[in-house]
Amino acid sequence: MAHADLDATIDHLSEDGAPPDELLMRRLKKRRLALRDQIAQLENALDPKEPA
């Protein structure tokens, strides 16, 4: 849910008529990437590709 919220915020800031705050955009994108990595790690922990 937090990842989707960040996606929506980034999209909204990108579509706004004024130029986006580059530092804010970098921080949001970095946080989104970190969340995506956490999601991938949790998915791999729940469903490992190799049999145990």
C-alpha angles and dihedrals in degrees: 000000000000089000091054091048091053091048091053093047093049091047092049093049091047093051094047114109094237120075109265123247101261095207092051091047092051091050093048093048092047091051090048091052091049090051091048089053091049090050091051092049092051092048091050091049091052096044112024116196094224122060115250 
